[in-house]
Amino acid sequence: MPIYEEEKLTREDLFELRKKNKCKQCGGMLNVFMDFGAGKAFLACNDWQRTHHDGIEREASRYEQEGLASLTINSRREIMEQAIGEEKTKALARYIGPGPITKAIATEIVETLWGQAPLIEKTKAILLCQTYQLNPLMKHLYLVGYRRKDSAGKFIVDDQGKPVLDWSIQIGIGATRLMAQRKHNYSYLDLTPRKATKEEIDRILGDTADPNCIYGFVHIKDVNSGAEAFGLRGIGKTENIKGVEKGNTHLNMACVRAERLALDRQYPGEMPQGDIEVVDERYIEGDFKVVNETTGEITGSGISTSPSGSEGKRDPDTIRTLNELYKACNEDFKLQPAQVISELGVSSQSDISDTPTECYLKIATVRKQK
């Protein structure tokens, strides 16, 4: 069926769709025709009168393919400063670019942003970053802590009065698209992502559909193989979502979840599996801040990136990032970063495989022997 103009899809909208889409079947250009019998304009393949080709498709945009990597360095830095502050941006600025994410780099970023998270959760995040080349500074991955509540809805604290947290690793939809686009090229079919029609919901879910949910629908096609996959996902109409004040909606989140499902089905080997929530990174700029006492959400490390103490009194366990390592070695041993790398016996920072604490202990041991 061609796409007809209607109350929510005007004739001007059809002409705009014509610019960004192409025929699903032949890949040719689209055109707007007039159905004089119905008194409405419709969008279809330019050769509609002869072929009656059905459906349209849109290739993923550069931003959908690359995310923040499609922006300039200055734009990325500005976004970072808004998200994590000027101090941490300066400490991590060298990692803003699209370079490879080694274990050492992932460790420094994760420790700087989420130093107070449990070791097991930080380890998972570091492995995900290294394995799938995800950069939290590019809004690929988030580590978020939520205050736990009891059955009465009250926040739980431990014996020291500190909040008990449940931690969650979240991956942005932009990172999901990036992982899929590294080895493949796909396009969106039938004006998706969009709200699922009643016919689509009935065909896929039947009697299991929840009337209290809003459903998003995404239909994609691999450009090279022609293989297609779809995703249908719902979200409760009363479910709490992030970024409402910035324009996020339940339908948007349903579409994000539906797109992740479609990409997972189309390219299962490219995506991390398991219970990892997918989010729309456009609406979670504040996820690097510290405890929100009103909502009970903790979204940042809340730690100082500056080590404390002096030679002979410093606790090596407080050195969690390479930036802290360089500062500690400068304060305690008067070493510059290049000298620290030389002392560790490696040629560059990316070759450092030990933790910052282990690196400091190695250098301190050698210095004491001298």
C-alpha positions in Angstrom: 0.0 0.0 0.0 1.3 3.5 -0.8 1.4 6.1 2.0 -1.6 8.4 1.9 -1.9 11.9 3.3 -4.1 12.1 6.5 -4.7 14.4 9.4 -1.4 13.7 11.1 0.6 13.2 7.8 0.1 16.2 5.6 0.9 16.6 1.9 4.0 18.6 2.9 5.1 15.7 5.1 4.9 13.4 2.1 7.2 15.7 0.1 9.7 15.7 3.1 9.6 11.9 3.3 10.3 11.8 -0.5 13.6 13.5 0.1 14.9 11.0 2.8 13.4 7.7 1.7 13.5 5.4 -1.3 11.5 2.5 -2.7 11.8 -0.6 -0.5 11.6 -3.0 -3.4 13.7 -1.4 -6.2 15.7 1.2 -4.3 14.5 3.9 -6.7 13.3 7.4 -5.9 9.9 8.1 -4.6 7.2 10.5 -5.9 3.9 12.0 -4.7 0.9 11.1 -6.8 -2.8 12.1 -6.6 -5.6 9.7 -6.1 -8.5 11.6 -7.6 -11.0 9.0 -6.6 -10.1 9.4 -2.9 -9.2 13.0 -3.2 -5.9 12.4 -1.5 -2.2 12.5 -2.4 0.0 9.5 -1.7 3.7 8.6 -1.7 5.0 5.7 -3.7 7.7 4.4 -6.0 8.4 6.8 -8.9 7.5 3.9 -11.2 4.3 3.1 -9.2 2.0 3.2 -12.2 3.8 0.3 -13.8 5.3 -1.7 -10.9 3.0 -1.0 -8.0 6.0 -1.5 -5.7 5.1 -1.5 -2.0 6.9 0.1 0.9 9.6 2.7 1.6 12.9 2.6 3.4 15.4 5.1 4.9 19.1 4.6 5.4 20.4 5.3 8.8 21.7 8.8 9.1 25.4 9.6 9.9 24.5 10.5 13.5 22.5 7.2 13.9 25.5 5.3 12.6 28.3 7.1 14.4 26.6 8.9 17.4 28.8 11.6 19.0 31.7 10.5 16.8 30.0 12.4 13.9 30.4 15.7 15.9 33.5 17.9 16.1 36.0 17.5 19.0 34.9 20.9 20.3 31.2 19.8 20.3 32.1 16.6 22.1 34.1 18.4 24.7 31.2 20.9 25.4 28.8 18.0 25.8 31.3 16.3 28.2 31.6 19.5 30.3 27.9 19.7 30.7 27.6 16.0 31.7 30.6 15.4 34.0 32.0 18.9 34.8 35.1 20.8 33.8 37.5 19.0 36.1 36.8 15.5 34.9 36.6 16.7 31.3 40.2 18.0 31.6 41.3 14.7 33.2 39.7 12.6 30.4 39.9 15.0 27.4 42.4 12.8 25.6 39.9 10.1 25.3 37.2 12.1 23.6 38.3 11.0 20.2 37.3 7.7 18.4 40.5 5.9 19.2 40.7 2.3 20.5 39.5 1.6 24.0 42.1 -0.5 25.8 41.6 -2.1 29.2 43.8 0.7 30.8 41.8 3.5 29.1 38.4 1.9 30.0 39.6 1.4 33.6 40.6 5.1 34.0 37.3 6.3 32.5 35.1 4.0 34.6 37.1 4.7 37.8 36.9 8.5 37.2 33.2 8.5 36.5 31.9 5.8 38.8 34.7 5.2 41.4 32.3 4.3 44.2 30.5 1.6 42.3 31.1 -2.0 43.4 34.2 -3.7 42.0 32.2 -6.4 40.2 30.0 -3.8 38.4 33.0 -1.7 37.4 34.8 -4.8 36.1 31.7 -5.7 34.0 31.6 -2.2 32.6 35.4 -2.2 31.8 35.1 -5.5 30.0 32.1 -4.3 27.9 34.0 -1.2 27.0 37.1 -3.1 26.0 35.3 -6.0 24.2 32.8 -3.9 22.2 34.9 -0.7 22.0 32.4 1.4 23.9 33.4 4.8 25.2 31.4 6.2 28.1 32.6 9.7 27.2 30.8 9.2 23.9 27.6 8.3 25.7 27.9 4.7 24.8 27.7 3.1 28.3 26.5 4.2 31.8 26.8 2.7 35.2 23.9 3.9 37.4 23.1 3.2 41.0 19.6 3.4 42.4 18.7 3.5 46.1 17.0 0.3 47.2 13.6 0.5 48.8 11.8 -1.9 51.2 8.3 -3.3 50.8 6.9 -0.1 52.3 8.6 2.1 49.7 11.2 3.5 52.1 14.9 3.9 51.2 17.2 1.3 52.8 20.4 2.2 54.5 23.3 0.1 55.9 24.7 0.0 59.5 26.7 3.2 58.8 23.6 5.0 57.5 24.7 4.9 53.9 22.2 4.2 51.1 22.0 0.6 49.8 22.3 0.7 46.1 21.3 -1.6 43.2 23.6 -0.9 40.2 22.6 -1.2 36.6 24.8 -1.1 33.4 23.0 0.7 30.6 23.9 1.1 26.9 22.8 3.9 24.8 20.7 3.2 21.6 23.4 5.2 19.7 26.0 2.7 20.8 23.7 -0.2 19.8 23.4 1.3 16.3 27.2 1.8 16.2 27.9 -1.8 17.0 25.6 -2.9 14.3 26.9 -0.5 11.7 30.6 -1.4 12.1 30.2 -4.5 10.0 26.8 -4.0 8.4 24.6 -1.4 6.8 20.9 -1.3 7.4 17.9 0.8 6.6 14.6 1.5 8.3 11.4 0.3 6.6 7.8 1.6 6.7 8.4 4.9 8.5 9.8 3.2 11.5 10.7 3.7 14.3 7.1 4.6 15.1 4.1 3.7 17.2 2.9 0.2 16.4 -0.5 -0.1 14.7 -3.3 -2.2 16.2 -2.9 -4.6 13.3 0.8 -5.1 14.0 0.2 -5.6 17.8 -2.6 -8.1 17.1 -0.5 -10.0 14.6 2.5 -10.3 16.8 1.1 -10.4 20.3 -2.5 -11.4 19.9 -4.3 -11.9 23.2 -1.1 -11.3 25.2 -0.9 -7.6 24.4 -1.2 -5.3 27.5 -3.8 -2.5 27.0 -1.9 -0.5 29.6 1.2 -0.4 27.5 2.3 1.8 24.6 4.1 -0.2 21.9 6.9 0.9 19.5 7.6 -0.8 16.2 10.8 -1.0 14.2 11.4 -2.8 10.9 14.9 -2.9 9.4 16.6 -4.4 6.4 20.2 -5.3 5.8 21.3 -3.3 2.7 23.6 -6.0 1.4 21.8 -9.3 2.1 18.2 -8.0 2.0 17.4 -9.8 5.3 14.7 -8.1 7.3 14.0 -8.1 11.1 11.4 -6.3 13.2 11.1 -5.4 16.9 7.9 -4.8 18.9 8.3 -3.6 22.5 5.9 -2.0 25.0 6.3 0.2 28.0 3.7 0.8 30.8 1.9 4.1 30.4 2.6 4.8 34.1 6.2 3.6 34.2 8.7 6.1 35.3 11.1 7.2 32.6 14.1 9.5 32.6 14.3 12.9 30.8 10.6 13.7 30.7 11.4 17.3 31.4 13.7 17.3 28.4 11.1 15.9 26.0 11.4 12.1 26.5 8.2 10.2 26.1 6.9 6.6 26.7 6.5 6.2 23.0 10.2 7.1 22.4 11.3 4.6 25.0 9.1 1.9 23.5 10.7 2.6 20.1 14.2 2.5 21.6 13.5 -0.9 23.1 11.9 -2.1 19.8 14.9 -1.0 17.8 17.3 -2.9 20.2 15.2 -6.0 19.7 15.3 -5.7 15.9 19.0 -5.1 15.8 19.5 -8.0 18.3 17.6 -10.3 15.9 19.3 -9.1 12.8 22.9 -9.0 14.2 23.0 -11.1 17.4 26.8 -11.6 17.3 27.5 -7.9 17.4 25.6 -7.1 20.6 26.4 -7.8 24.2 23.8 -10.2 25.6 22.3 -10.5 29.0 20.2 -8.2 31.2 21.5 -4.9 29.9 19.1 -2.0 29.7 19.1 0.1 26.5 18.4 3.9 27.0 18.1 7.0 24.8 21.3 8.9 25.6 19.8 12.2 24.5 17.8 12.3 27.7 20.3 11.2 30.4 22.9 14.0 30.3 22.8 14.2 34.1 23.8 10.6 34.7 27.2 11.5 35.9 26.0 13.6 38.9 26.0 12.4 42.5 23.2 11.4 44.8 19.7 12.8 44.1 18.2 12.7 47.6 14.7 13.5 46.2 14.5 10.6 43.7 17.0 8.3 45.5 19.0 7.9 42.3 22.8 8.0 42.4 24.3 8.6 39.0 27.9 9.5 39.5 31.0 8.5 41.5 30.9 11.4 44.0 34.7 10.9 44.6 37.6 13.3 44.3 39.9 12.6 41.5 42.8 14.0 43.5 44.7 11.6 45.7 45.5 12.5 49.3 48.5 12.0 51.5 52.2 12.2 50.8 55.2 9.9 50.4 55.2 7.3 53.2 51.6 8.1 54.2 49.7 7.6 50.9 47.2 4.7 50.6 47.9 3.1 47.2 44.3 1.8 47.1 43.1 5.4 46.7 44.9 5.6 43.3 42.2 4.5 40.9 43.0 6.1 37.6 46.1 6.8 35.5 45.6 10.5 36.1 45.8 9.9 39.8 48.8 7.8 39.3 50.6 10.5 37.4 49.8 13.1 40.1 50.8 10.8 43.0 54.1 10.0 41.3 54.8 13.6 40.7 54.0 14.5 44.3 55.9 11.6 45.9 58.7 11.0 43.4 58.9 14.2 41.3 58.2 12.1 38.2 56.6 13.4 35.0 54.0 11.2 33.1 56.6 10.2 30.5 59.0 9.2 33.3 56.2 7.1 34.9 55.7 5.2 31.7 59.4 4.6 31.4 59.6 3.4 35.0 56.9 0.8 34.2 58.9 -0.5 31.3 56.3 0.2 28.6 56.5 2.4 25.5 53.1 4.2 25.8 50.2 4.6 28.1 48.1 2.2 26.1 50.5 -0.6 26.9 49.9 -0.3 30.7 48.0 -3.5 31.7 48.3 -3.3 35.5 45.9 -1.3 37.7 47.0 2.2 38.8 47.4 0.9 42.3 49.8 -1.9 41.1 51.7 0.6 39.0 52.2 2.9 42.0 53.4 0.0 44.2 55.9 -1.1 41.5 57.4 2.4 41.2 57.4 3.0 45.0 59.2 -0.3 45.6 61.9 0.6 43.0 62.3 4.1 44.4 62.7 2.8 48.0 65.4 0.4 46.8 67.2 3.3 45.3 
